[in-house]
Amino acid sequence: MNGVPGMVLNGLREFLDTGVVTSERMRAIERNAIALGVGTLQMMESAGAAIANAVRAKGPSKVLVLCGKGNNGADGMAAARYLQNDLETSVICIGGESRSDENRLQLRLLGSCAVSVHVVDCPEEVKALKHLFDSADLVVDALLGTGARGGLREPYRTCVGMANEAEAFILAVDVPTEGTRADAILALHRPKMEGVDTACIGIPLEAEIFTGPGDLLLIPERSADAHKGAGGRVLVVGGGPYQGAPYLTALAALRSGADLVRIASPVAMSFPDLIYEPLEGERIGEEHLETLLKLSSWADVVAIGAGMGPEGHGVAQKLASCCRRLVVDADALRTPLPVGEMTIYTPHAGEFGRMTGVLPPKDLRERARLVKRYARRNGVVVLKGPVDIVSDGERLRFNRSGCPAMTVGGTGDVLAGAVAAFFCRMPAFEAACAATYANGIAGERAALDRGDGMIASDLLSFIPAVLRGEKSA
């Protein structure tokens, strides 16, 4: 990610999300910031300085910082360094081997500071430090933050109990550790719960309003006991006039993690990994509707439109009304629109004009406003272009992954397959964002390998590596 000119970004500020952010989304934002060049330690130093300023504002004489083994604890230790010359500062740090690299570094740095550091491994060692709790005017809770999972274990539980018993003011970082009687909460970058103060830690605007590698972190991991079909089942309906398009969609769905993909088409092509469902004749028509309805009940997601031609539009409408999760692409993008219970539309500019009656303007901000208005009424929209726009009517993301070589026919069919695969396991908006970014990166890597001779099927072999987070050579 090379960054977008500041003048352009300033005009796009209206599309920034506000309010409470989930821990998963925050992790994605931070990963996008790292891709832009803002390192984890850089954000941690900003967090430490912000926490220290919040502590000073309360006017204490003695401060006790409680730190866990993750990055919330590392933020607390960074804050202790910033406080070392102003206040009498002590740190209680939970021991153990499973601390993050950043946490380990911050703990080592504290060894060179005028800070009293106590590493504890058990409740008895915490209790032995009761005098620190009793004498502190302010306690910083940097034990777990948003990284908390499951019930509270020792010696965390004892730390919380002794902090609660002390008379000190308690300042929690991001969110209070379970059971903590926090008097104030300082959220870093964005609030993780309602009604708290926030502090800027220098995350670029682009990390939030543009897609990036962080969006791929939102794709659920498969469990160790996953069975066939757990990755999702996709039905692709299309073909006839343009026989290759639905197969590109189907293969992309497999490469993007779907376990089982059926393709219902009048045209048979030999791909052993796909389950072919033959439709008699040369075009998809009303005579196929009963078969398609049965197949749609099997699928987690139905992707319809690729290579279908305008003749099958009536069938697409009727089929869509019975689909829970639907991806509408290519020839199905015409009025009246096919509508499922949850629907993602993936038009390019011309198709957007055909389905809405309004061609999108060239100005990016006006283009985004139009997409957002339309999505609010109809479902998630992915408007493809030099800068893609994804919106569910409330949220909006821009995507600039991709390259000029992707103007070749079929890359949109590949995107539709990726969207369908992710939609099996993710909410519509998140699936569309992740797929749009991954498809663009796969195109960039394929173009590096093939140049202007790249074809859409070249993207397929790059998608799995993109999803694994591998960097191009």
C-alpha positions in Angstrom: 0.0 0.0 0.0 1.6 3.2 -1.2 -0.9 5.8 0.1 -3.4 8.1 -1.4 -2.6 11.9 -1.9 -3.7 13.8 1.2 -5.8 16.2 -0.8 -7.9 13.3 -2.2 -8.2 11.8 1.2 -9.3 15.0 2.8 -12.3 15.1 0.5 -13.2 11.5 1.5 -13.3 12.1 5.2 -17.1 12.0 5.2 -16.9 8.2 4.6 -15.0 7.5 7.9 -16.9 5.3 10.3 -17.6 6.7 13.7 -18.7 5.3 17.0 -17.8 2.0 18.6 -15.5 -0.3 16.8 -15.3 -4.1 17.3 -12.0 -5.6 18.4 -11.9 -7.5 15.1 -12.3 -4.4 13.0 -9.7 -2.6 15.1 -7.3 -5.3 14.4 -8.0 -4.9 10.7 -7.4 -1.2 10.9 -4.1 -1.6 12.6 -3.0 -4.2 10.0 -3.9 -1.7 7.3 -1.9 1.0 9.0 1.1 -1.3 9.2 0.8 -1.9 5.5 0.9 1.8 5.0 4.1 2.1 7.0 3.0 2.9 10.5 4.7 0.2 12.6 3.1 -1.5 15.6 5.8 0.0 17.9 5.0 3.5 16.5 1.4 3.1 17.4 2.3 1.7 20.8 4.5 4.7 21.5 1.6 7.0 20.6 -0.6 5.0 22.9 1.8 5.1 25.7 2.1 8.9 25.5 -1.7 9.3 25.4 -2.1 7.1 28.4 0.6 9.0 30.3 -1.2 12.3 29.5 -4.5 11.0 30.8 -2.7 9.9 34.0 -1.1 13.3 34.5 -4.5 15.0 34.0 -5.7 13.3 37.2 -2.8 14.8 39.2 -1.6 11.7 41.1 1.7 11.4 43.0 2.1 7.6 42.8 1.0 5.5 39.9 0.7 1.7 39.6 0.4 0.2 36.1 -1.0 -3.3 35.8 0.2 -5.0 32.6 -0.8 -8.3 30.9 1.2 -10.3 28.4 -0.3 -8.8 25.2 -0.1 -5.5 23.5 -2.5 -3.9 25.9 0.0 -4.6 28.6 2.8 -3.3 26.3 0.8 0.0 25.9 0.8 0.2 29.7 4.5 -0.3 29.9 5.1 2.3 27.3 3.0 4.7 29.4 5.2 3.9 32.4 8.3 5.0 30.5 6.6 8.3 29.7 5.8 8.8 33.3 9.1 7.9 34.8 10.4 11.5 35.2 7.2 13.0 36.4 5.6 10.6 38.9 6.6 7.7 41.2 5.7 4.8 38.9 5.5 1.1 39.6 4.6 -1.7 37.2 3.2 -5.1 38.0 3.6 -7.3 34.9 2.1 -10.8 34.5 4.8 -13.3 33.9 5.0 -16.3 31.5 6.4 -17.2 28.2 3.4 -16.4 25.9 3.9 -12.6 25.8 3.9 -10.8 22.5 7.1 -9.6 20.9 6.2 -6.0 21.5 5.4 -6.8 25.2 8.7 -8.4 25.6 10.5 -5.4 24.1 8.6 -2.9 26.3 9.4 -5.0 29.4 13.1 -5.0 28.5 13.0 -1.2 28.0 11.5 -0.7 31.4 14.7 -2.3 32.8 16.5 0.9 31.7 14.0 3.3 33.3 13.4 4.8 36.7 10.4 2.6 37.2 9.9 -0.1 39.8 9.0 -3.4 37.9 7.6 -6.5 39.4 7.0 -9.6 37.3 4.4 -11.9 39.0 3.4 -15.5 38.2 0.9 -16.4 40.9 -1.6 -14.8 43.3 0.8 -15.0 46.3 3.3 -12.8 44.5 0.6 -10.2 43.7 -0.6 -10.2 47.4 3.0 -9.6 48.5 2.8 -6.3 46.6 -0.2 -5.0 48.5 1.7 -2.0 49.6 1.9 -0.8 46.0 -1.9 -0.9 45.6 -2.4 0.8 49.0 -0.1 3.7 48.3 -1.1 4.3 44.7 -3.3 7.4 43.9 -4.0 6.0 40.4 -4.0 2.4 39.0 -3.8 1.9 35.2 -5.6 -1.3 34.1 -3.6 -2.5 31.1 -4.1 -6.2 31.8 -6.1 -7.5 28.9 -8.0 -4.8 27.0 -9.9 -6.1 23.9 -7.7 -9.3 23.9 -9.6 -10.9 26.7 -10.9 -14.4 25.9 -13.0 -16.5 28.3 -13.0 -16.3 32.1 -10.4 -14.4 34.1 -7.5 -16.6 35.2 -4.8 -16.1 37.9 -2.9 -14.0 38.7 -5.1 -11.6 36.7 -8.1 -12.3 39.0 -6.0 -11.3 42.1 -4.7 -8.2 40.4 -8.3 -7.1 39.7 -9.5 -7.9 43.2 -6.7 -5.9 44.9 -7.2 -3.0 42.5 -10.8 -2.9 43.4 -10.1 -3.0 47.1 -7.6 -0.1 46.9 -8.8 3.5 47.2 -7.0 4.5 44.0 -8.6 6.0 40.9 -8.6 3.2 38.2 -8.0 4.2 34.6 -8.7 1.3 32.1 -7.0 1.2 28.7 -9.5 0.4 25.9 -11.9 -1.7 28.0 -11.8 -2.6 31.7 -10.5 -6.0 32.5 -13.4 -8.3 33.6 -14.7 -7.3 37.0 -12.6 -4.1 37.3 -14.4 -1.1 38.8 -12.9 1.4 36.3 -13.4 5.1 37.2 -12.5 6.1 33.7 -11.7 4.4 30.4 -9.3 5.7 27.7 -9.9 4.1 24.3 -7.1 4.1 21.8 -8.0 5.5 18.3 -11.7 4.5 18.5 -14.1 3.6 21.4 -14.7 -0.1 22.0 -17.7 0.7 24.2 -20.1 3.6 24.5 -19.4 6.8 26.5 -15.6 6.7 26.9 -12.8 9.1 26.1 -10.6 8.4 23.1 -7.0 9.2 22.1 -5.5 9.5 18.7 -2.5 7.2 18.1 -1.6 8.3 14.6 -3.5 5.8 12.4 -3.8 7.2 8.8 -7.3 7.9 7.5 -6.6 5.6 4.6 -6.3 2.6 6.9 -10.0 2.9 7.7 -11.7 4.0 4.6 -9.7 1.9 2.1 -9.5 -1.9 2.1 -6.2 -3.5 2.8 -4.6 -6.7 4.1 -6.4 -6.2 7.4 -9.7 -7.0 5.7 -8.4 -10.5 5.1 -8.0 -11.0 8.8 -11.8 -10.9 9.1 -12.1 -14.2 7.1 -12.9 -16.9 9.7 -10.3 -19.6 10.3 -11.5 -23.1 9.8 -11.7 -25.2 13.0 -9.5 -28.2 13.4 -12.6 -30.5 13.3 -14.0 -28.9 10.2 -15.9 -31.3 7.9 -16.7 -31.2 4.1 -18.8 -28.2 3.4 -17.7 -26.2 6.4 -16.0 -23.8 4.0 -19.3 -23.1 2.2 -21.3 -24.4 -0.7 -21.8 -22.2 -3.7 -24.1 -22.6 -6.7 -23.1 -20.7 -9.8 -25.9 -20.2 -12.4 -24.9 -18.8 -15.8 -23.5 -19.5 -19.2 -25.1 -20.1 -22.6 -24.0 -17.2 -24.8 -20.7 -16.8 -22.9 -19.8 -20.3 -21.7 -16.5 -19.5 -19.9 -17.7 -16.8 -17.5 -19.6 -19.0 -15.0 -16.7 -21.4 -14.9 -14.3 -18.6 -13.9 -16.7 -17.6 -11.1 -17.0 -21.2 -9.9 -13.2 -21.9 -10.0 -12.6 -18.6 -8.2 -15.1 -19.6 -5.5 -13.1 -22.8 -4.9 -9.8 -21.0 -4.9 -11.3 -18.5 -2.3 -12.1 -21.2 0.1 -15.5 -22.6 -0.7 -15.6 -26.4 -0.2 -18.2 -27.4 -2.7 -19.2 -25.6 -5.9 -22.0 -26.6 -8.3 -22.3 -25.0 -11.7 -25.7 -25.0 -13.4 -25.3 -24.1 -17.1 -26.4 -25.2 -20.6 -22.7 -25.6 -21.5 -20.5 -28.3 -20.1 -16.8 -27.7 -19.7 -14.4 -30.3 -18.1 -13.3 -29.3 -14.6 -13.0 -32.2 -12.2 -13.2 -30.0 -9.1 -16.6 -28.6 -10.1 -20.0 -30.4 -9.9 -21.7 -29.8 -13.2 -25.5 -29.7 -13.3 -26.6 -29.7 -16.9 -29.4 -27.5 -18.2 -30.8 -28.6 -21.5 -30.8 -26.2 -24.5 -28.6 -23.3 -25.4 -30.0 -20.7 -22.9 -31.3 -20.6 -19.4 -35.1 -20.4 -19.4 -38.3 -20.9 -17.5 -38.1 -24.6 -18.1 -35.0 -24.8 -15.8 -36.5 -23.0 -12.9 -37.7 -26.0 -10.9 -34.2 -27.6 -11.2 -32.5 -24.4 -10.1 -34.8 -23.9 -7.1 -33.9 -27.4 -5.9 -30.2 -26.7 -6.3 -30.4 -23.3 -4.6 -31.8 -25.0 -1.4 -28.5 -26.9 -1.2 -26.3 -23.8 -1.5 -25.1 -21.4 1.2 -24.7 -18.8 -1.6 -26.0 -18.5 -5.1 -24.1 -16.5 -7.7 -26.1 -15.7 -10.8 -25.6 -13.8 -14.0 -22.1 -14.7 -15.4 -22.4 -15.3 -19.1 -26.1 -15.8 -18.9 -27.3 -13.3 -21.5 -30.5 -11.1 -21.1 -32.8 -13.9 -22.0 -32.5 -15.5 -18.6 -33.4 -12.5 -16.5 -36.9 -13.6 -15.6 -35.5 -16.8 -14.3 -32.9 -14.9 -12.3 -35.6 -12.8 -10.6 -37.7 -15.8 -9.6 -34.7 -17.8 -8.4 -33.4 -14.8 -6.4 -36.5 -14.5 -4.4 -35.9 -18.0 -2.9 -32.2 -17.4 -2.1 -31.0 -16.4 1.4 -27.6 -15.2 0.2 -27.2 -14.1 -3.3 -24.5 -12.6 -5.5 -25.8 -10.8 -8.6 -23.3 -10.2 -11.4 -23.0 -9.4 -15.2 -26.2 -10.2 -17.2 -28.4 -10.4 -14.1 -27.6 -6.8 -13.3 -30.7 -5.2 -15.0 -34.1 -4.0 -13.9 -36.1 -5.3 -12.2 -33.2 -6.4 -10.1 -33.0 -9.9 -8.7 -33.3 -9.6 -4.9 -32.5 -12.3 -2.3 -32.8 -12.1 1.4 -29.2 -10.8 1.5 -27.8 -9.6 -1.8 -24.4 -8.4 -3.1 -24.4 -6.7 -6.5 -21.1 -6.4 -8.4 -21.5 -4.0 -11.4 -19.0 -2.1 -13.4 -19.9 1.4 -14.4 -22.0 0.4 -17.4 -23.9 -2.2 -15.5 -24.5 0.2 -12.7 -26.1 2.6 -15.2 -28.2 -0.2 -16.6 -29.5 -1.4 -13.2 -30.1 2.1 -11.8 -30.7 4.4 -14.8 -27.8 6.6 -13.6 -24.2 6.4 -14.9 -21.8 6.9 -12.0 -19.9 10.3 -12.1 -16.2 10.4 -12.5 -15.6 12.4 -9.3 -14.8 9.8 -6.6 -16.7 11.5 -3.8 -19.8 12.0 -5.9 -19.5 8.4 -7.2 -19.2 7.1 -3.6 -22.3 9.1 -2.5 -24.3 7.7 -5.3 -23.3 4.1 -4.5 -24.1 4.6 -0.8 -27.5 6.0 -1.6 -28.3 3.1 -3.9 -27.0 0.4 -1.5 -29.1 1.8 1.3 -32.2 0.8 -0.7 -31.1 -2.4 -2.3 -28.2 -4.3 -0.6 -24.4 -4.3 -0.7 -23.0 -2.8 -3.9 -19.5 -3.3 -5.3 -18.9 -0.7 -8.0 -15.9 -1.8 -10.0 -13.5 0.7 -11.5 -10.0 2.2 -11.2 -11.0 2.7 -7.5 -13.6 0.2 -6.5 -16.4 1.3 -4.1 -18.1 -1.0 -1.6 -21.1 0.1 0.4 -24.0 -1.4 2.4 -25.7 2.0 2.6 -24.3 2.8 6.0 -20.6 1.9 5.7 -18.4 2.5 2.7 -14.9 1.4 1.7 -12.7 2.3 -1.3 -10.4 -0.3 -2.9 -7.4 0.5 -5.1 -5.8 -2.9 -5.4 -5.6 -4.1 -9.0 -3.9 -2.9 -12.1 -4.6 -1.9 -15.8 -4.0 -5.5 -17.0 -7.3 -6.4 -15.2 -9.3 -4.7 -18.0 -9.1 -8.1 -19.7 -12.4 -9.9 -19.8 -13.3 -12.3 -17.0 -11.7 -10.6 -14.0 -15.1 -9.5 -12.8 -16.3 -13.1 -13.0 -13.4 -14.1 -10.8 -14.3 -11.4 -8.3 -17.9 -12.6 -8.2 -16.6 -16.1 -7.3 -14.4 -14.7 -4.5 -17.3 -12.7 -3.1 -19.6 -15.8 -3.1 -17.0 -17.9 -1.3 -16.4 -15.3 1.4 -20.2 -14.7 1.7 -20.6 -18.3 2.8 -18.7 -17.5 6.0 -18.9 -13.7 6.5 -21.4 -10.9 6.5 -22.1 -9.4 3.1 -20.2 -6.1 3.5 -17.1 -7.7 5.0 -17.2 -10.4 2.4 -17.4 -7.9 -0.4 -14.5 -5.8 1.0 -12.2 -8.7 1.5 -12.9 -10.2 -1.9 -12.5 -7.0 -3.8 -9.1 -6.4 -2.1 -7.9 -10.0 -2.6 -9.0 -10.1 -6.3 -7.1 -6.9 -7.0 -3.9 -8.1 -5.3 -4.2 -11.4 -7.2 -4.5 -9.4 -10.4 -1.4 -7.4 -9.5 0.7 -10.5 -8.9 -0.6 -12.2 -12.1 0.3 -9.1 -14.1 3.8 -9.1 -12.7 4.1 -12.7 -13.9 2.3 -12.4 -17.3 2.4 -8.7 -18.2 -0.2 -7.5 -20.7 -0.7 -11.1 -21.7 -2.4 -11.8 -18.5 -5.8 -13.5 -18.7 -8.5 -13.8 -16.1 -7.8 -17.5 -15.3 -4.2 -16.4 -14.3 -5.7 -14.8 -11.2 -7.0 -18.1 -9.9 -3.6 -19.6 -8.9 -2.7 -16.4 -7.0 -5.8 -16.1 -4.8 -4.8 -18.7 -2.2 -1.4 -17.1 -1.7 -3.0 -13.7 -1.2 -5.4 -15.2 1.4 -2.4 -16.7 3.2 -0.9 -13.3 3.4 2.2 -14.1 1.4 4.1 -11.2 -0.1 5.0 -11.1 -3.7 8.6 -11.6 -4.6 
